[in-house]
Amino acid sequence: MMAQEDLQTMIDNMSATDQKRDAGLVEPDTVTAVKDLAYGPHGVENLTDIYFPKGTTTALPTIVSIHGGGFIYGDKELYRFYTMYLASQGFTVVNFNYRLAPKTHYPAPLEDTNNLMNWLAANAATYHVDMNNLFIVGDSAGGQVAEQYAVMLTNPTYAAKFDFAMAPVKPKAVALNCGVYFTGQNGPANENFPYYIGDTVTPAVAAQFPVEPFITSDFHHAFVMTASDDFLKPLAKPLADLIAAQGVGVDYHLYANPDGSKLMHVFHLDQRSPIAKICNDETLAFFRQFVE
């Protein structure tokens, strides 16, 4: 397992990059933000913010955003500018914290996502959430959680491998951005993320990885994107092809800067980037196809 000092260095480096990206940004005055709602029993790790355009009086198509951070880092505060932009475009957006490793191991993020969905179903009317027009977006580690949760929702055989019941939700589509897929394909499930899975892989956990063989024709319509210099780029097209091979609609994008400069991992979070705006607007256009 990664040494604690190395883990902290990784967290510090990610934090410095995110702080630099968002320096000087302010929350838009066109969006109402309802903050720090408790959706589960785990304190600050189970808080969510909900955003919608100011003046909203009815339910809007709703996006649940699962943040990235290698399963060890990240929270809703780091995603507020990105998710508020999505909300400004006519959506209700749910931006939530989940439990992180190594304090809490797998499958905590999946359990928390599921608890959030149950909470949303119970409180939808209060926060302009439309459970009939529900979408999921996730990036990096959050992309893996989004992919795995979508498989759980669409494949009962796979869902039965877990010891909690799935929330009664049926998302219309999912956006998987710069995600880490095919976890466990080349060996025990904990080789890729020992700090996430833990020191010991039980037979039950081993049977849950890799996730991709459990993708079926019932999987959600998927927007799959990566970037020219994303270190996870090699995983995106194979995932898109695998989903498409099941007969599921897939919109695959490989984004690049027009001037040839490097476009890095999770570039879409940068609210000053023109190519990020293009990507985010295309994600929303993809979702709008399925709104009823």
C-alpha positions as CSV (number, residue, x, y, z in Angstrom):
1,M,0.0,0.0,0.0
2,M,1.2,3.5,-0.7
3,A,3.1,5.1,2.2
4,Q,1.1,7.7,4.1
5,E,3.6,10.5,3.3
6,D,3.4,9.7,-0.5
7,L,-0.4,9.8,-0.2
8,Q,-0.3,13.2,1.5
9,T,2.1,14.5,-1.2
10,M,-0.4,13.4,-3.9
11,I,-3.3,15.1,-2.1
12,D,-1.2,18.3,-1.6
13,N,-0.3,18.4,-5.3
14,M,-3.9,17.9,-6.4
15,S,-5.1,20.6,-4.0
16,A,-2.5,23.1,-5.3
17,T,-3.5,22.5,-8.9
18,D,-7.2,22.9,-8.1
19,Q,-6.6,26.1,-6.1
20,K,-4.6,27.6,-8.9
21,R,-7.3,26.7,-11.4
22,D,-10.1,28.3,-9.4
23,A,-8.3,31.4,-8.0
24,G,-10.4,34.5,-8.4
25,L,-13.6,32.8,-9.5
26,V,-16.8,33.8,-7.8
27,E,-20.1,32.0,-7.6
28,P,-22.6,33.2,-10.3
29,D,-25.4,35.4,-9.2
30,T,-27.8,33.7,-11.6
31,V,-27.9,30.5,-9.6
32,T,-29.6,29.7,-6.3
33,A,-27.4,27.5,-4.1
34,V,-28.9,25.5,-1.2
35,K,-25.9,24.3,0.7
36,D,-24.8,21.6,3.3
37,L,-27.9,19.4,3.2
38,A,-27.4,16.2,5.1
39,Y,-28.3,13.2,2.9
40,G,-26.7,10.5,5.1
41,P,-25.3,9.6,8.5
42,H,-21.6,10.4,7.9
43,G,-21.4,14.0,8.9
44,V,-19.5,16.4,6.6
45,E,-18.8,13.5,4.2
46,N,-22.5,13.1,3.6
47,L,-23.4,16.7,2.8
48,T,-24.8,17.9,-0.6
49,D,-25.3,21.2,-2.3
50,I,-28.2,21.7,-4.8
51,Y,-28.1,24.4,-7.4
52,F,-30.8,25.7,-9.8
53,P,-31.3,28.9,-11.8
54,K,-32.7,31.8,-9.8
55,G,-36.4,32.1,-10.1
56,T,-37.0,28.4,-10.5
57,T,-40.4,27.3,-9.4
58,T,-40.8,23.8,-10.9
59,A,-38.7,20.7,-11.2
60,L,-35.9,20.8,-13.7
61,P,-33.9,18.1,-15.4
62,T,-31.4,17.1,-12.7
63,I,-27.7,16.2,-12.9
64,V,-26.0,14.4,-10.1
65,S,-22.2,15.1,-10.2
66,I,-19.8,12.6,-8.7
67,H,-16.5,14.4,-8.0
68,G,-13.0,13.0,-8.8
69,G,-9.8,12.9,-6.7
70,G,-8.4,9.4,-6.9
71,F,-10.8,8.2,-4.2
72,I,-8.6,10.0,-1.6
73,Y,-9.3,13.6,-2.3
74,G,-11.9,16.1,-3.3
75,D,-15.2,17.5,-2.2
76,K,-18.2,19.5,-3.4
77,E,-16.4,22.8,-2.8
78,L,-13.9,22.1,-5.5
79,Y,-16.6,21.4,-7.9
80,R,-18.9,24.2,-7.2
81,F,-17.9,26.5,-10.1
82,Y,-18.2,23.7,-12.6
83,T,-21.5,22.4,-11.3
84,M,-23.0,25.9,-10.9
85,Y,-22.2,26.5,-14.6
86,L,-24.2,23.4,-15.4
87,A,-27.1,24.7,-13.3
88,S,-27.0,28.1,-15.0
89,Q,-27.9,26.3,-18.2
90,G,-31.3,25.2,-17.0
91,F,-30.7,22.2,-14.8
92,T,-30.9,21.4,-11.1
93,V,-27.5,20.1,-10.2
94,V,-26.6,18.0,-7.1
95,N,-23.0,18.4,-6.0
96,F,-22.2,16.1,-3.0
97,N,-19.4,14.8,-0.7
98,Y,-18.8,11.1,-0.3
99,R,-16.5,9.2,2.1
100,L,-12.9,9.0,1.0
101,A,-10.1,6.5,1.3
102,P,-8.0,5.6,3.2
103,K,-10.2,6.5,6.1
104,T,-13.1,4.6,4.6
105,H,-12.7,1.9,2.0
106,Y,-14.7,0.6,-1.0
107,P,-17.6,0.5,-1.6
108,A,-18.3,3.6,0.5
109,P,-18.6,6.0,-2.5
110,L,-21.1,3.6,-4.1
111,E,-23.1,3.3,-0.8
112,D,-23.1,7.1,-0.4
113,T,-24.2,7.7,-4.0
114,N,-27.0,5.3,-3.5
115,N,-28.0,6.9,-0.2
116,L,-28.0,10.3,-2.0
117,M,-30.4,8.9,-4.6
118,N,-32.8,7.7,-2.0
119,W,-32.6,11.1,-0.3
120,L,-33.3,12.9,-3.5
121,A,-36.3,10.7,-4.3
122,A,-37.7,11.6,-0.8
123,N,-37.0,15.3,-1.2
124,A,-37.3,16.0,-4.9
125,A,-40.2,18.4,-4.7
126,T,-38.5,20.7,-2.2
127,Y,-35.4,21.2,-4.3
128,H,-36.8,21.3,-7.9
129,V,-35.4,17.8,-8.6
130,D,-37.0,15.9,-11.5
131,M,-36.5,12.2,-10.8
132,N,-38.0,11.4,-14.2
133,N,-35.3,13.3,-16.0
134,L,-32.2,12.3,-14.0
135,F,-28.6,12.3,-15.3
136,I,-25.3,11.4,-13.7
137,V,-21.9,12.9,-14.5
138,G,-18.6,11.8,-13.0
139,D,-14.9,12.4,-13.8
140,S,-11.7,10.6,-13.0
141,A,-12.4,8.5,-9.9
142,G,-15.9,9.9,-10.0
143,G,-16.2,8.6,-13.5
144,Q,-15.4,5.1,-12.3
145,V,-18.0,5.4,-9.5
146,A,-20.5,6.7,-12.0
147,E,-19.8,3.9,-14.4
148,Q,-20.0,1.2,-11.7
149,Y,-23.2,2.7,-10.2
150,A,-24.8,2.8,-13.6
151,V,-23.9,-0.9,-14.0
152,M,-25.5,-1.7,-10.7
153,L,-28.7,0.2,-11.7
154,T,-29.0,-1.6,-15.0
155,N,-27.8,-5.2,-14.3
156,P,-29.6,-6.8,-11.4
157,T,-27.2,-9.8,-11.4
158,Y,-24.3,-7.4,-10.7
159,A,-26.3,-5.4,-8.1
160,A,-26.9,-8.6,-6.2
161,K,-23.2,-8.8,-5.5
162,F,-23.6,-5.9,-3.1
163,D,-25.2,-5.9,0.4
164,F,-27.4,-2.9,-0.1
165,A,-30.5,-2.4,-2.1
166,M,-30.5,-0.1,-5.1
167,A,-32.4,3.2,-4.9
168,P,-35.5,3.3,-7.1
169,V,-34.0,5.6,-9.8
170,K,-33.6,5.3,-13.5
171,P,-31.2,7.9,-14.9
172,K,-31.7,8.8,-18.6
173,A,-28.0,9.1,-19.4
174,V,-24.5,9.3,-17.9
175,A,-21.5,11.4,-18.7
176,L,-18.1,9.7,-18.0
177,N,-15.3,12.2,-18.2
178,C,-11.6,11.3,-18.1
179,G,-12.5,8.3,-16.0
180,V,-10.4,5.4,-14.6
181,Y,-12.0,2.2,-16.1
182,F,-11.2,-1.5,-16.3
183,T,-10.1,-1.5,-12.7
184,G,-8.9,-5.0,-11.7
185,Q,-8.6,-6.2,-15.2
186,N,-4.9,-7.1,-14.9
187,G,-4.9,-8.7,-11.5
188,P,-6.5,-8.5,-8.1
189,A,-8.9,-5.7,-7.7
190,N,-6.7,-3.9,-5.2
191,E,-3.6,-3.6,-7.3
192,N,-4.7,-0.4,-8.9
193,F,-6.1,1.3,-5.8
194,P,-4.9,-0.4,-2.7
195,Y,-5.7,2.7,-0.6
196,Y,-9.3,2.5,-1.9
197,I,-10.0,-1.2,-1.8
198,G,-7.8,-2.0,1.3
199,D,-5.1,-4.5,2.1
200,T,-7.3,-7.6,1.7
201,V,-9.5,-8.4,-1.3
202,T,-12.3,-10.7,-0.2
203,P,-13.9,-13.1,-2.7
204,A,-17.0,-10.9,-2.7
205,V,-15.0,-7.8,-3.7
206,A,-13.0,-9.7,-6.3
207,A,-16.2,-10.8,-7.9
208,Q,-17.2,-7.2,-8.5
209,F,-14.1,-6.4,-10.6
210,P,-13.6,-5.6,-13.4
211,V,-16.9,-3.9,-13.9
212,E,-17.0,-3.8,-17.7
213,P,-18.1,-7.4,-18.4
214,F,-21.3,-6.6,-16.5
215,I,-22.3,-3.8,-18.9
216,T,-25.5,-4.9,-20.8
217,S,-27.8,-3.5,-23.4
218,D,-29.7,-1.8,-20.6
219,F,-26.8,0.5,-19.7
220,H,-27.6,4.2,-19.9
221,H,-26.9,6.3,-22.9
222,A,-23.4,7.5,-22.4
223,F,-21.3,10.5,-23.2
224,V,-17.7,9.4,-22.9
225,M,-14.9,12.0,-23.2
226,T,-11.2,12.4,-22.7
227,A,-8.4,14.8,-23.7
228,S,-5.4,14.8,-25.9
229,D,-3.0,14.7,-22.9
230,D,-5.2,13.0,-20.3
231,F,-3.1,10.3,-18.6
232,L,-6.2,8.1,-18.6
233,K,-7.0,8.6,-22.4
234,P,-6.2,5.0,-23.3
235,L,-9.1,3.8,-21.3
236,A,-11.9,6.0,-22.8
237,K,-12.3,4.8,-26.3
238,P,-12.2,1.1,-25.3
239,L,-15.0,1.8,-22.8
240,A,-17.0,3.7,-25.4
241,D,-16.6,0.8,-27.9
242,L,-17.6,-1.8,-25.3
243,I,-20.8,0.1,-24.5
244,A,-21.6,0.6,-28.1
245,A,-21.0,-3.1,-28.7
246,Q,-24.0,-3.7,-26.4
247,G,-26.2,-1.7,-28.7
248,V,-26.2,1.3,-26.3
249,G,-26.0,4.9,-27.7
250,V,-22.6,6.4,-27.1
251,D,-21.2,9.9,-27.9
252,Y,-17.4,9.6,-27.7
253,H,-15.2,12.8,-27.7
254,L,-11.5,13.2,-27.7
255,Y,-10.9,16.9,-27.0
256,A,-7.8,18.9,-28.0
257,N,-6.8,22.5,-28.0
258,P,-6.9,24.1,-31.5
259,D,-3.4,25.5,-31.1
260,G,-1.9,22.1,-30.3
261,S,-1.1,23.0,-26.6
262,K,-1.6,20.3,-24.1
263,L,-5.1,19.5,-22.8
264,M,-4.9,17.7,-19.6
265,H,-6.9,15.4,-17.3
266,V,-10.3,16.8,-16.2
267,F,-9.8,20.0,-18.2
268,H,-13.5,20.5,-18.3
269,L,-13.5,21.8,-14.7
270,D,-11.6,24.9,-15.7
271,Q,-14.2,27.6,-16.1
272,R,-11.8,29.9,-17.9
273,S,-11.1,27.4,-20.7
274,P,-12.9,27.8,-24.0
275,I,-12.5,24.1,-24.8
276,A,-14.0,23.3,-21.4
277,K,-17.1,25.3,-22.2
278,I,-17.4,23.5,-25.5
279,C,-17.2,20.1,-23.7
280,N,-19.6,21.1,-21.0
281,D,-22.1,22.5,-23.5
282,E,-21.9,19.4,-25.6
283,T,-22.5,17.3,-22.5
284,L,-25.6,19.2,-21.7
285,A,-26.8,19.0,-25.3
286,F,-26.4,15.2,-25.1
287,F,-28.5,15.1,-21.9
288,R,-31.2,17.3,-23.4
289,Q,-31.9,14.7,-26.1
290,F,-33.4,12.5,-23.5
291,V,-35.5,15.0,-21.5
292,E,-39.2,14.2,-21.6
